[in-house]
């Protein structure tokens, strides 16, 4: 979660993010199970910075919310983690998508708008503190996030993403299919073992789109493959 560098806010909880980015809902989803006890009313909406504890000139200023197109998996992850999979978003959410400019470069339309908005907060995939791309000084800051009130508030770092302590870490899944009661196709099994190997994870790092898994996660996935081979 990213805010302007001049914003006095220094941390935020998952419940507060629900208030900022979410809206009234009748319930939420846990997998394919509907949870009506996850309902919440509009009184829990957070629409001004004062509701997050800011005072002075910030107290009555509206929170301008920025996010990625709801067709991106990052938006789905945020809905799952923050909005109880309800897809009930703030009614004033501004959504953006990456695009290729006339110059042939990948552009992120949100960056300049969010960087220029003193009262903005944004969901940014792989955020950096310099969202304008050309400024010599940071224009934004990334907020530490706590899973519950009172903390701990976890900063956004390479380590906290890899050990999955940062509450908003992202996950990319690989799914396979096999006949009931039969072991996994040996070729598929071998490929997945390669992906989890040091060589395979080095290729993930070289490609640059995703972070390699840490040793604990790799061990857990290898155990799943051992079961699938039986």
Buried (B, 14 or more C-beta within 10 A) or exposed (E): BBBBBEBEBEBBBBBBBBBBBBBBBEBBBEEEEEBEEBEBEEEBBBBBBBBBEBEEEBEEBEBBBBBBEBEBEBBBBBBBBBBBBBBBBBEEBBBBEEEEEEEEEEBBBBBBBBBEBBBBBBBBBEBEEBBBEEEEEBBBBBBBBBBEEEEEBBBBEEEBBBBBBBBBBBEEEEEEEEEEEEEBBEEBBEEBBEBBEEEBBEEBEEEEEEBBBBEEBBEEBEEEBEEBEE
